[in-house]
């Protein structure tokens, strides 16, 4: 996958994309939040500048198209060639890569295998300070020089210096007659993108290779504004609102038996557990690029989601979701092309016709949750005073604010399996964008195998597709609201199991009957708005 990550050279192209300011002078946010917003804008511009985002996500697309069970997605498959092991130079397991007396920054600065990553860190003082911080521990994922060289071997240097970074936008470097103002603007956006990228390689806390093997997601030091959540508390005297920065997460997956770990599908963990005074270093086969928005991710995976992408565009929901203010991100249960095909040709022909547009709009909305991001092991949402949500049955006795960034516990339920261990289970009801019609989600973890089921029988075939405004879970069926009651939710699994057989032979009339209460409610709302305008 030589061109899987078009990193620094593509960052230069992204820097040329002008990003209109979304902040009015009269409503300037605080400096940290404004800086985070600039980083998010720069990351999105990077994705917009890619000539073919499919190259980056080829391995994700392959996984979704061929998946049957998430635990076996990449079993026995290694499309990227042999693992590039950094040499140990005869110094044992750690070689000169680890030294518990030196900081993370000192180690990457001194290593002959991380010179290009270290140069970027030197240009970003805030990132440098993180890696020098001895009061806290961090885990650093470092793309080796060899990993970066493989990218450029397939992509060319584009005239950007020895590591593709060069002097982006600095007026040409030799006093050329370019527009200094535009060049400075481009350089700023490029620098913001690189800052976001560097932070995405830093994980708060010390995670050994063994701990990563048993993790599903990891929190990074990058905090996209769309994931940030607010909480409110009230008293007889006042009401207060608090802002909580939530970290962008890194997806981790380790193949069964082979024990090969991939981060975000495409980057392999090739060497690790190199100790530092303030944490651990792991070498990865490719840079970790901050993810795009949910809609951009879906468009980038046509083999898996072309039908859903068409539905989003034809109903206008893609634009609506991109412009929707977020507080806590969002969760998208994305039906694959195979899932849409299960509805049959007649139902699909109706949905994608002019007369079926409002029904398609209602159907897609039922798959979308805003302001609540449910990963397989973490939950971001708005919190209110006295709101403990689904954590009332926690078995660890911790309050929400004492847990690491959004993590929720998995209480043990059910009968013990072999070895006497009970499976870990979590139930969450999420309000969909279809008039808050709830989606019932059950997450079960048994011996490291995770299953996520929606509404009792719809399975998540690929979990934790990361986006800068939430998460995507690919599902094997199109979710259709149950006709028995307007507000379902917890329970109702027996009715949903009956619907499993019904969906296989669903007619257009059956679909309209299931969606009619929601379409009618939407029409009444639109009529009321028109009357108000008059």
N, C-alpha and C positions, 0 to 999 in steps of 0.2 A: 504494500500500500504506500508506494513511494510518494504519491501526491495526495495522500489522504488528508493532510493538514497543510493548507497553503498559509504558512504562518507569517513570518516577518515580511516577506516580499509582498504578500497579499495585504498586509497591514498598511504598507505604503500606498497601495491602490485605494484602500479604504480611507486613508487620510485625505485623498483628493475629493471625497464626496462631501459636499457642503451639507451641514446639518442645521436646519433652522432652529433657533432657540425656542424652547417651549415654556420659558419662564418670563412672565411679565415683570417689568421693573418694580411695579408696585407690590408684587407678591413674591419677593425673593426668599427662598427657603434658607435654612441655616447652611453654613459652609460645608459641613460633612455631607448633608443630604444633597446639596447642589453638586458637590464633587462626584457623589455616587451616581447622580442623574447624568452627568457628563460622561462618566465611564460607560453607563448603559447605552447612551446614544452612540458612543464611539464603537461599541461592540456591534450594535445593530447596523451601523454604517459599514462595518467590516463585512458582515454577512451580505448586505445589499450589493457590495462591490465584487463579490465572488462571481466569476463567470460561470461556475458550475458547482453549486453547493452539494450536488449529489456525490461528488468525489469524496468529500469528508464523511458522508453518512452511508457509504456503500455497505459497510459491515453491519450497520443498524438495519438497513433495508433488507439485507440478506437474512438477518436474524428474525425479523418480523414476518417476512414472507414464508420462511421455512419452519417457523416455530410451531411446536405442539405442546411443549412443556417448558416453562422458563428455566427449570433446573438443568435441562439438557440442551439449551440453545446452542452452545458452542462446544459440546462434548466431542473431543477428537478432531476439532477443526482448527487449523492454524493457517490462515490464508496469507499471512504476512511474511512467511519465510522463517528462518532460524532466529532464535533469540540472540540479540547482540549483547554479549556479556562483556562489561568493561574489564580490562585486564587487572589482575591483582598484583602484578609486579613482585610476586614471590613474598608478599608480606602477610600471608595468611588470609583468612576470610575477609577481613575488613580492609586489608592493604592500607594505603594511605588515605582511603576514603572516609575513615572514621577516626575520631579522636575525642573522647569525652572531656578533654580539657579545652577544646576550641568550639566557638560558636558555629552555627549553621553557615553564616556568612563567610567566616574564615575558611571553612572547609571547601565550599564551592569556589572560593577565590583562589585557593591554593591548588585545587585539583586540576590536572591536565585534561580531564574529561568533561568539565563543566565551564570552560572559559567563556563560551558565548552566552550562556545563561547568566553568568556572573557579570558580564559587561552590561547587560540590560538592567540588572539589579542596581549597579552603580549609578545608573541614570535616574533612579527613582528612590529618593531619600526615604520616603515613608516605608517602602518595602524593605529597604536596607535596614532600617531601624527594627522592623519586625524580626528579621533574621539575626540581629545582634542582641535582641532582648533576652536577658538571662533571668528575668523574673517570671517568665512564662515558658512553657514548653510548646514546641510546634513540630509538626511532621511536614517535611518538604519533599514534594515529588519533582525531580529534576530530569528534564530531557537532556540526554548527553549530547556532546558535540556530534557524535556519530549519528544520533537520531536526527539532529537538525541538518547535518550534511546530506542525509538520504533524501530529505525533503527538497533541498536545493538541487540535488543531482537530477531530480526529475522536473524541476521547475525553473532552473536558470537563476542567475543572480540579479537580472534586471537592473544592473548598474547600481546596486545598493550597498556596495561594500562587501567585506569579507563575511559578514553574517546577515546580510539582507537588511540591515538596519540603516547604516550609513548616516547621512545628514538629511533626513527627511524634511523637505520643506524649509530649509534654512537659506533660502535665497540662492540656491545653486552652489554655494560654497566658494565661488570664484568671482563674485560680484557680477553675475550675469544680469540681464535686463528683465528678469521675471518680476512679477508683482510681489513685493515683499509682504504686503498685507495678506494676500491669499496664501503665500507659502507659510507664513507664521500660523495661519488658521489651520492649514493642513497638518503642520507639525504638531499642533496642540492636540488634534484629534488622534493622530497616530500615537502620541505619547499616552493619551488617556486609554487607548485600546491596550497598549503594552502594559500599562499599570494594572488594568483589570485582569489581563492574562497572567501576570506574575502573581497577583493575589490569589488567583484561582488554583495555583500550585501549592499554596500554604494552608495547612489544616491545623487549627488550634488543638493542642493536646498531643500526646505522644502515642502514635499508633504503630505497633510492631507489625511485621508482615503477617504473623499469625492472626492478629486482631483484624487486619484488613481482609484476610481470607474469610472471616466470619461476619463481615459487615456488608450491608446492602447499599447504604449511602454514607458519605462522609461530609461533614460541614467544612466549607472552605472559608478563607478570609475575605472573599468577595461578597458584597451585600447589595444586590440589585434592588432599586427602589420599589419595584412592583411586588417583591416578596415581603417587604417590610409590613408589619402589622401594627395596629394601634389598639390600646386597651383603654377602657374608661372606668372610672370609679366615681361614685357619687356619695354625697353626704347631705345632711339637712342644710348645710351652709353653701356647698359648692359642688360643682362637677368638674372632674379633672380628666384630661386625655393624655396618655403616655404613648410615645413612639418606640417601637421595638424593631431594630434592624435584624432581619433574618438572613442567615447565610445561604448563598448558592451552594448546592450540594454536588458531590461527585458520585457517580454511580459506580459501584464495585460489584464485580461478579467473578466468582472462582469456579472453574469447571469441576464437575464431580470426577473423582478418581485421578485426573491428571493434575489437579491443583494449580492450574494456570489462572492468574488473576488479570482481568482487564478492567480498566477504568474508562467509563463513558464509551464502552464498546470497542474503541479503536486503539487505545494505548495499553500496552502490556507492561506489567510490573516485572522488570527484567533482573533487578538486583536490589537488595535492600538491607534494612536493619543496620545502617552505618551510624554509629552513635555520635552525638555531638553534646556539647555542654548544655544546650537548650533544646534538645529534641532528637529526632531521627531523620535520616535521609534515605529515600528510595529512588532508584533510577527507573525512568519510564521510557518506552520506545518512541513516544511522540509527545509533542506539547499538548497540554490540555487547553482547548479553546473554550472560552465561556460560551454557553449555548445561546441560540437565538430565541425569539418568541415562539409560542405554541403554534401559531398559524404559519410562521416561516418554516418551522421544523416539519410540519405536515406537508407543506408544499415541496420540501426538499426530498421527500420519500414517496415518489409517485407509484412505485411498484406496490407499495403497501397501502397508501392513503389517497390515491388519485380520485376515487369516488367521493371521499369525505371532503377533499380539497375543493372539488367541483361544487359540492353542496354548500360549503361555506361561502364560496364566491357568488354563486347564483342567488343565494338568499340575502347577501349583504352582511352576513354574520361575521365574515373575516374582518371587514373594516370595523364593524361594531366592537369586536373583541379587542382589536388592536388599539382602539381609542378609549376603551373602557378604563376608568380609573381603578387601580387595584390597591387593596390593603390586605395583604396576606396571600397574594398570588392567585392561583386557581388550579383546578383539577379537571382534566379533559379525558373522558373515557372514549377513546377513538376507535370506532369500528374499522376493521381492515377491509380491503376490497373483497376478500372472501366472505366477510360478515354481511356486506351489502348483497352479495350474490345469493346468499341464503334466503333473502326475501323473495326471490324469484323475478323473472323478467317483467311481468305485468305490474307488480308493485313498484319496481324501479322506474319503469316507463311512466307511470302515473306521477311519482314523486318528482321526477325531473322534467315534467311538463309544466306549461304555464298554469294550468288549473290545479296542479299539485303543489305549487310553490309554498303556500301558507302551511300546508301539512308538512312539507319538508322542513320548513323553518321551525315548527313546533317540535318535530322529531329530533333535529340536531340540538336544539336548546336543551333537551332532556339529557344530553351527554355532557353538558358543561356546568361546572361549578365555579363560581367566582368568589374571591376573597377567602378561600379555604384551600390549602394545598395539602393533599394527603399522599405522602410517600409510603413506601412499604414499611418504613420504620420511623417516620417523623410526621408531624402534623402542625402546619402553620395556619393560624386563624386569628381573627379578632377576639379579644377577651373582654368580658365585662365583669363588674364586681359580683362575686358570688357565683360566677359561671365556672363550674368544674367539668362541664361537658360529659364525655364518656370516661373520665378518669376516676369516677367514684369507686370503681371496683379495683383500683390499683393495689398491687400486692407488695409494693415496696415502701409505702408510707411517705413518699416524697411529695411535696407541693410542686405545682407546675413550674414556678419560677426557679426551683432548685435543679431542674433537669437541664442537660445540655440542649441548646438551641433546637427547640421544637420536638425533641424526642419524646415518645410516649412509651410507657412500659407495656409489655405483653404478659398479662396475668396467665397463669397456667390453668387450663380448663380441660375437662374430659378425662377419660380413663387413661391410666399410664400405659405406655407402649413398652416395647422391649427395652430392657435396661431400667425400667421403672420411671422413665421421664414422661411427664405430661406435656402435650403440645401447648404452645403459646397461642393465644387467640385474642383478637381485638375486633370489636364491632363499632362502626361509625355510621351515622346517618348524615348525608351531605345534601344541602338544598340545591337543587338544580336551577338553571336559568329559566326553566319552564315553570314560572309562577311558584318557585320554591318547592315544586314536587320533589320529595326526598328520594335519594338513591341510597339503598341499603348496601353497605360494604362490609364484608367479613374478610379479615386477614388472619391466616393461620401459619404458624411457623413450627414445623416438626423436624427436629434434627437438622436444621439449616435449610430445609426445603420450604419455600414460601409459596403459598397459594393465596390469590386475591379473587374473591367472587363477588359479583354485583347482582343485587336483587335475587339472590338465592341460587342462580344457575349459570349466569353469564361469567365466563372465566377471563381473567386478564392473562393474555398469552405472552406479553412482554411488559414488564413493570418498569417504572421509574425512567421514563423518557424525559430528560431534564430540559427545561426551558427557562428563560430569564424571567418569565411571568407565571411560573408554576410548574406543573408536571403533566405528562401524558402517559396514560396506561392504554395499551392496545388491547381491545376486547374482541372475542370471537363471534359475537352476535350484536346486531343492532338492538339497542335498548328501547323498549316500547312501554309507555306507561300502562300500568294495569288498569283495566276498565272497572274493577270492583272498588270504588271509593276514590275520591279526589285527592285525598292526602294519605298515602300509605306510609311506608317507612319500615321501622323495626317490626320484624315478624312478617307475615304475609308470604312466607316462603312456599307454602303449599300451593297458593294461587299462582305464584310465579312459576313453579314447576309444571303446572298445567299449561301455562303459557308457552313453555318450551316446545311442546308438541304442536300447539296452535300456530306458532310462528313459522314452523316448517311448511305449513300449507296455508299461509295467510293470504287472504284475498284483499283487494283494494277496499271493499266494504268493511272487512274486519279491521283494517288499519284505521280507516276513517272513524269507525265506532270507538276505537281506543283513544284516538286523539281529539275527538269532537269536543269534549268539555273544555279543553285547553284552547283550541282554535276559536270556539265560540266566545270564551272569556277574553281572548285577544281582540276579537272583532268588537266586542262591547267596549273594551277599553279605548280602542281607536275612535269609535263613534263618540264616546264621552269627551275625548280630547278635541275632536272636531267641533263639538258643541261649545266647549269652553273657548275655543278660538273665535267662534262667532259672537 
